[in-house]
Amino acid sequence: MRINFMFNFEPDRRPTSDDLRRLYKMNYMDLASLSEWAGVTAAIATTISIPVAAFALLQSRRQAQTDFEDNLNAQYRATIREIPIDAHLGKPLNEDCLKKNMLDFYHYIDLTNEQVFLRMEGRVSTKTWRNWCDGISNNLAKPGFAEAWKVIKVCSENSFNELRRLESDGYKSDPKRWT
């Protein structure tokens, strides 16, 4: 159909040798042109795909970090549930209650120290860290938590160094900047 249109062939007329030469020359030019267009198209596609791939990679990284932080938040919720409600409400705990729940407080302190360490390693976002740091500061200011932390610090002098440092800095410093 294209040949008929380009050379005005009549359906019942045979092409002449001049017609065929023009057709051959045209096809060669079309192939060269097509090759150039293919190269240009490939360059454009590459130029567009690099930023798209970079954006997808960045989104994937953000999603992985969010999933990681969400997992730690779930772990926090499971750990904090075991601690007596009076400790959460800021009421002092008697010695028996403190002893009975010391393992639960120990798990909380261990998780809190891990949170500080993960921020130090840059595995936690600034927004999440600020939230966690406020929670750590608020919890350890409550009498039950404070008493348990005091006992744990004495019994494990060489442990929880990250949390100790955060506490000594008044919960103001960012562990990511410590190194």
C-alpha positions as CSV (number, residue, x, y, z in Angstrom):
1,M,0.0,0.0,0.0
2,R,2.8,2.4,0.9
3,I,4.6,1.6,-2.4
4,N,1.6,2.4,-4.4
5,F,1.1,5.6,-2.5
6,M,4.7,6.8,-2.8
7,F,5.1,6.0,-6.5
8,N,1.6,6.3,-7.7
9,F,1.5,2.8,-9.0
10,E,-1.6,1.8,-10.7
11,P,-2.9,-1.5,-9.6
12,D,-2.8,-3.1,-13.0
13,R,0.5,-1.5,-14.1
14,R,3.9,-3.3,-13.5
15,P,6.6,-1.2,-11.8
16,T,9.5,-0.2,-14.2
17,S,13.1,-0.6,-13.4
18,D,13.3,3.2,-12.5
19,D,10.5,2.6,-10.1
20,L,12.4,-0.3,-8.5
21,R,15.6,1.8,-8.3
22,R,13.7,4.6,-6.5
23,L,12.2,2.0,-4.2
24,Y,15.6,0.5,-3.4
25,K,17.1,3.9,-2.7
26,M,14.1,4.9,-0.6
27,N,14.3,1.7,1.5
28,Y,18.0,2.2,2.1
29,M,17.4,5.8,3.3
30,D,14.4,4.6,5.4
31,L,16.7,2.0,7.1
32,A,19.4,4.6,7.9
33,S,16.8,6.9,9.2
34,L,15.1,4.2,11.2
35,S,18.5,3.2,12.7
36,E,19.1,6.8,13.8
37,W,15.7,7.1,15.3
38,A,16.2,3.8,17.2
39,G,19.4,5.2,18.6
40,V,17.8,8.5,19.6
41,T,14.8,6.6,21.1
42,A,17.2,4.4,23.1
43,A,19.1,7.4,24.4
44,I,15.8,9.1,25.5
45,A,14.6,5.9,27.1
46,T,17.8,5.6,29.1
47,T,17.8,9.2,30.1
48,I,14.3,8.8,31.4
49,S,14.8,5.4,33.0
50,I,17.8,6.4,35.2
51,P,15.9,8.9,37.4
52,V,12.8,6.6,37.5
53,A,15.0,3.7,38.7
54,A,16.7,6.0,41.2
55,F,13.4,7.2,42.5
56,A,12.1,3.6,42.8
57,L,15.3,2.6,44.6
58,L,14.9,5.5,47.1
59,Q,11.2,4.6,47.7
60,S,12.2,1.0,48.2
61,R,14.8,2.0,50.8
62,R,12.4,4.3,52.6
63,Q,9.8,1.5,52.7
64,A,12.4,-1.0,54.1
65,Q,13.3,1.5,56.8
66,T,9.7,2.1,57.7
67,D,9.1,-1.6,57.9
68,F,12.1,-2.0,60.1
69,E,11.0,0.8,62.4
70,D,7.4,-0.6,62.5
71,N,8.8,-4.0,63.5
72,L,10.8,-2.4,66.4
73,N,7.6,-0.5,67.4
74,A,5.7,-3.8,67.6
75,Q,8.5,-5.2,69.6
76,Y,8.3,-2.2,72.0
77,R,4.6,-2.6,72.4
78,A,4.9,-6.3,73.2
79,T,7.7,-5.6,75.8
80,I,6.0,-2.6,77.4
81,R,2.7,-4.6,77.9
82,E,4.4,-6.8,80.5
83,I,5.3,-3.9,82.8
84,P,2.8,-3.1,85.5
85,I,0.2,-0.4,84.8
86,D,1.2,1.5,87.9
87,A,4.7,2.0,86.5
88,H,3.1,3.5,83.3
89,L,0.9,5.8,85.4
90,G,4.0,7.1,87.2
91,K,3.2,5.5,90.5
92,P,6.0,4.2,92.7
93,L,6.3,0.4,92.9
94,N,6.8,-1.4,96.2
95,E,9.9,-3.6,96.4
96,D,8.0,-6.9,95.9
97,C,6.3,-5.6,92.7
98,L,9.7,-4.3,91.4
99,K,11.4,-7.6,92.1
100,K,8.5,-9.6,90.5
101,N,8.7,-7.5,87.3
102,M,12.5,-6.9,87.1
103,L,12.8,-9.2,84.1
104,D,10.2,-7.2,82.2
105,F,12.0,-4.0,83.1
106,Y,15.3,-5.6,82.0
107,H,13.7,-6.4,78.6
108,Y,12.5,-2.9,78.3
109,I,16.0,-1.4,79.1
110,D,17.6,-3.9,76.7
111,L,15.2,-2.8,73.9
112,T,15.7,0.8,74.7
113,N,19.5,0.4,74.5
114,E,19.1,-1.3,71.2
115,Q,17.0,1.6,69.9
116,V,19.8,4.0,70.9
117,F,22.4,1.8,69.2
118,L,20.3,1.6,66.0
119,R,20.1,5.4,65.9
120,M,23.8,5.5,66.4
121,E,24.3,3.3,63.4
122,G,22.0,5.4,61.3
123,R,19.3,2.7,60.9
124,V,16.5,4.8,62.4
125,S,15.1,8.1,60.9
126,T,15.4,11.4,62.6
127,K,11.6,11.7,63.0
128,T,11.4,8.2,64.6
129,W,14.4,8.8,66.8
130,R,12.9,12.0,68.2
131,N,9.7,10.1,69.0
132,W,11.6,7.2,70.6
133,C,13.9,9.5,72.6
134,D,11.0,11.4,74.1
135,G,9.4,8.1,75.1
136,I,12.6,6.8,76.7
137,S,13.1,10.1,78.6
138,N,9.5,10.1,79.8
139,N,9.4,6.4,80.8
140,L,12.8,6.6,82.7
141,A,11.5,9.7,84.6
142,K,8.6,7.6,86.1
143,P,9.4,6.3,89.5
144,G,8.9,2.5,88.7
145,F,11.1,2.7,85.6
146,A,13.7,4.9,87.3
147,E,14.0,2.5,90.2
148,A,14.3,-0.5,87.9
149,W,16.9,1.3,85.7
150,K,18.9,2.2,88.8
151,V,19.0,-1.5,89.9
152,I,19.9,-2.7,86.4
153,K,22.7,-0.1,86.1
154,V,24.3,-1.3,89.3
155,C,23.9,-5.0,88.4
156,S,25.3,-4.6,84.9
157,E,28.1,-2.1,85.0
158,N,29.5,-2.9,81.6
159,S,26.2,-3.1,79.7
160,F,23.8,-0.6,78.2
161,N,26.5,1.9,77.5
162,E,24.5,3.6,74.7
163,L,21.6,4.2,77.0
164,R,23.9,5.4,79.8
165,R,25.4,7.9,77.5
166,L,22.0,9.2,76.3
167,E,21.0,9.6,79.9
168,S,24.2,11.4,80.8
169,D,23.6,13.8,77.9
170,G,20.1,14.6,79.3
171,Y,18.5,12.9,76.3
172,K,19.5,15.9,74.2
173,S,22.2,14.5,72.0
174,D,21.6,12.5,68.8
175,P,23.5,9.1,68.9
176,K,23.9,9.3,65.1
177,R,26.4,12.1,65.7
178,W,28.4,10.4,68.4
179,T,30.8,8.7,66.1
